[in-house]
């Protein structure tokens, strides 16, 4: 939710009203007590349609990640296809065809050539970071266990919060840190359920190397997500996706030619393998497209908290596809993670620099126009108020007001 509406919502929640001042059930503090937060009207003010939509979209992203995980697992376990970079290359190529093409037909400073002239090296670094983040986490499955990956992948959350605080000037409140802690408790319950169910899959070939790859991948993901949040909020989501598609295709293609030439030749193509490749690419393309929208609505940290449930959705699919053993802890983990995600989004974060101070008006960033209109409306209201005061003074004193 945007800062203006979030601030008004928080004001509405915390501001005492007449009913709470005279009703003992709302607490002696005139509506600011702990119990008053659970009053029906206040809960309605908190659980808005915006919050419910954010929760639903976040879980939709988790389902998409589940789709990529299941299709990749089928390719490796059933058809013995080990080409993660080929999958990424096709995904980036689809972004290139869609969003980079859109930039090519834009005019002015939002045209592809103008963007490349001004910021080509920044987006080149972003492309490398995004490609390597995807590759390292996938590669880690060859060296360490799923349990280690699930635990260490949470490293992205504190890194994201630190980078957001330093570069985006985001300021968190105590409730945000508590919410993150609750989400990580849910992850702990999920990992515990995996251990009890004997689902500690993966390799133990070189656990230390695999764990290091996960940590590096998580850090690179955090950098990519912070860049994404800055770009989609201050510039344009189409620009972000188009540049990632352009440079992601370039660098994943180079890496593909170096690392997976033999593996691609060994693929015995069937329609099932084609369907699995298509499912992976479509899930990744949809994930990137909608993630940029949700990041613009909330933040990169909030989105990654919602993605913690992706492993749970993968497990639920595995109950039917791979015959995993069920444990009630998985349900507990899902509920706890969602509770933490709701807590995080109930109270808005604050920033030291507004979007309008950083970027001008654009196709995907009309906020500066909105804030300008708001300032004009405020000026008009002040003028009217001054006129009313002058009339009152004139009526009481019989002389013109100043």
N, C-alpha and C positions, 0 to 999 in steps of 0.2 A: 504494500500500500504506500502511496506517496506521503511525503513528510507532512503536508498541510492537513490532510484528512487524518493521519495518524495522531498528530498533535491535538486536533479537536476531539478525537475519540478518547485520548488519554485524559484530556480536560474534563470530558463528560463523565468518565468513570470516577475520577478523583474528586470532582466538585460536589460538595454536599448540597442536597436539595431540601425543600421544606418538609417533605414527608419523613426523610431520614432524621431530621432534627427533632421531631416530636414522637417518633416511633421507637420505643426502646429496643425493638427487635433488630434495629439497624446499628446498635452500638451507641455508647455514650459519646462518642467522638463526632456525632453529627454526620455520620455517613462515611467517615474515613477509616473506620475500624475494619478488622479482618473479616468479620461476618458480613459486613455490608458489601464486600466484593462478590458474595454469592447470592445477593438479591436478584430476583428474576430480571428486573429491568436492566441491572448492570451486566448480568450475564449476556443479555441480548445485545447490549452495546459492545461487549467484547467479541462474542461469536458472531461476527458480521458475515455477510455474504462474501466479502473480500477474503476474509480469513479462511472460510470453508473452501472457496475456490482455490486458494493457495495450497491448502492441504491436498485437495483432489488432484491438482496439477502436479504437485510434488510426487505423489504416489504414482501418478501416471508415468513420470520419468523413471521411477523405480521399476515399473513393469517393463519399460523399454530396455533398461539395463538387463533385466531378467531375460528378455528376448535375445539380447546379444550373448549372454552367458550360456543359455541353453543351446543356441545354434552353434556356438564355438565348441561346446562340450561334445555335441553330436559329431562335429567335424573331426575332432581329435580322437575321441574314444571309439566311435563306430566306424568312421571311414578313414581314420589314420591320416588326416590332412593337417599338416602343421605349417600353416602359412598365415600367421597373424598380420604380417606386413602387407600381404596381398589384400586381405580384408580391409585394412585401413586405407590402402591406396584407392580401392574402388569407392570407399566412403568419401574420401577427400575429393575424388574426381566428380562425384555427384554434387558435392557442395560447389565445386568449381563451375560446373555446367549451370547450376541454378543461380547462385548468389553472385559469383564473379561476373556472369553474363549480365545480371541486372545492373551491376556497377558500370559495366562497359557502356550501357545505354543511357546512363544518367548524364546530366549536364552540370557545368560549373565545377565548383570545388569537390562535389561528390562523385565526379567521374573517376573511373578507374585509373586513368593516366595521371590525373592530378593528385590522387591519393598516393600513387607510387612515387611520384616526384617528391612529395613532401615527407612521406613516412615509410618508404620502402624497407629501410633497414630495421625499423621497429617491428613491422609485421613479419619480416624474415625471421627475426629472433623468436617471435611468437609462434610461427609455424614450426620451427625446430623444436621448441619447448613442447608444443602440443603433440607432435609426432612421437617424440621420445618418451613423454609421459605415458602414452598409450602402449608403446612397445615394451617399456621396462616392467610395467605391472603384469602384462601378459607373459612376458619372458620369465617372470619370477615363479610362475606355476611349475616350471621345469626343475626348480631347485628347492622349493620349500613347500610347506603344507598350506591348505586353505585356511586353517585356523590362524596361522601366523599372518597370512595376507589380510584376513578380516581384521585382526587386531591392529597391525601396523598401518593399514590403510587409513585408520582413523587419525593418523598423524596430520592429515590434510586439514582437519578442523582447527587446531591451535595455530597452524601455520597461516591459514586463511585469516583468522582473527588478527594475528600479528601484522600481516601484510596490509589488511584493510585499515587497521589502526594507523599504520605508519604512512601509507601511500594515499589511501582514500579518505583519511581523516575521520574514519568512523569511530564513534564513541559508544561503547557497550555499557549496559547497566548490570547490576548484580543478577537480575532475573535471567539475563542472557547467559551468564556463566553457569548459573544453576541449571538452566535448560540444556546446555551442552553436556553438563555432568550427567543429567538424567538420560540423555540420548546414549551416552557412552556406557551407562549402566545397562541399557537395553542391548547394546552390542555385546557386553560381557555375558548377559543371559543367553544370547544367541550362540556365542562361542561355547559356553558351557553345555548347551543343548547339543551342539555338534559333537563334543567330546563324549557325552553320555550316550549319544546315538551311534557312536563309532563312525562318524562321518569326517574324520580327520584325514581327508583325501589329499592328494598331491604327491610331490616327490620329496625325498629326504637326501637327494644327491649332494647338495651343498647348501645347507640351511642358512649359513651366515651370508653367503652370496645372495641367495634369494631374498632374505630379509633386507639386505642393503638395497637391492633393486626396488623393493616395495617402498622403502623410505624415500629414495631418490625420486621415484615416480610420483609419490604423494606430494612431495615438495614441488615438483614441476607442474602437477595438476593445480596446486594452489596458486602458483604464479600465473598460469594460464587463466584460471577462473577470476583472479583479481583484474587482470587485463580485460577480460570479457566484461566484467561488471563496469569498469570505467568506460569502455568503448560503447556499450549498449545504452548506458545512461547519459553519457555526454555527447556521443556522436551518433552512431547508427548501428543497429543490430545487423543490417544488411552489409555494412562495411566490415564488421567483425567477421561474419560468416564468409563473405566473399574473399577476404584476405587470408583467412585460415584455409579456405578451400584452395586458393591459388598456391600458397607456399607449402601447405600440407601435401598437396599432390606432387609438387616438385621434390620435396625431401623424402617423402615416403617412396616415391618412384626410384630415387637414387639408392635408398637403402634396400628396396626390394630387389633391384638388379644386382646388388652386391651379396645379399644374404640368402635370398630364396630362389635363385634361378633353378637349382637342382630340384628343390622341393616342388616347384610348379610343374616341372617336366614329369615328375613322378605321379601327379594327380591323374587318376582314372575317372574322367568326368562322366557323371551320370546325372539324371534329372534330379535325384535326391540331393546331390552335392550342390547343384545349381540352385535349388530351392533354399538350402541352408545358407549359401552365400548371399542370396537375395534377401532373406529374412534378416541376416546380420546387418547388411548395408542399409536396408530400409529402417531398421530400428535405430541405428546410429545416426542416420540422417535426420530422422524425426526427433531424436534426443537432442541433437545440437540445435535444431531449429526452435524447438519449444523451450529448451533450457535458456536460451537467450531472452525469450519473452518473460519467463518466470524470474530470472535474475534481475531484469529491469523492474519487475513488480516488487521484488523483495531484496535479496542480496545473494551473493555467491555462497556465503556461510549458511544462510537459511536453506538454500537449495541442496547443499551437500549434506545437511542434517537430514533432509527428507530422503536422500539417496541411501541412507544407512539401512533402509528396509529392503533394498534390492536383493540382498543375499537371502532374505526370508522368502521373498517371492520366488526366487530360484529354487529354494528348498521345497516350497509347496508344489512347484511344477515337477521337481524331482521325485515327489511322492508317487506320481503316476508314471513318469517316464523312466526313472532310474531306480524305483522301488526303495527310496530312502526310508529309514525308520523314524516314525513320528515321536515327538516329545512335546508335552504341554508347555515346556519352557519357550518354545518358538512363539506360541501365542502371547505369552507374557512379554517376551522381547518385543514383539510387534506393538503391543499396547504401550509399553514404556517408551519406545522410540517416538511414537506418535504423540504421546503426552508431552515429551520434551520438545518436539517440534512445535506443538501448539503454544507451549509456554514461551518459546523463543519469539514467535510471531505476534503474541498478544501485546507486547510492548515494543514500540518502534525504537530503533537505534537513532542516534543523532550524528550529524556531520558538521565539521567546523566550516566547510566551504560548500555552498549550495551549487547545484548543477548549473544554474544560470550564470554564476560567476566564472565558471570554467569554460562553458561552451555556448555558442549562440544558437539561434533558432534553426532547426533543420527539419527534414521530413519526418524523422523518427524522434525528434526532440522539440516538441512545442512548448515545453515548460517555461521558457523565457517569455513567450507571449502571454502565457497565463499569469505569470508573476507580474508582468508589466500592467496587465489589466487590473490585477488586484491592487497594485500601488495607485493606479488612477482612481479606482473605486474608493480607496481609503482617503485620497485627497479630496474627492467630492464630498464624502461623508464629513470630513473635518470642516470643509467650507460651509456646509449646511449647518453643522453644529455651531460654528462661530456666528452665523447669521441669526440663529435662534437666540443665542446669548445676547447679542446686540439688541434684539427686539425686547427682551426681558428687561435689560438695563434701561432702555429708552422709556419703557412703560412705567418703571418705578421712579425714575429720576426726572422724567420729563425733558431730558436732553438727549441728543444723539449719542449712541454708544460708540466707543472707540474700536 
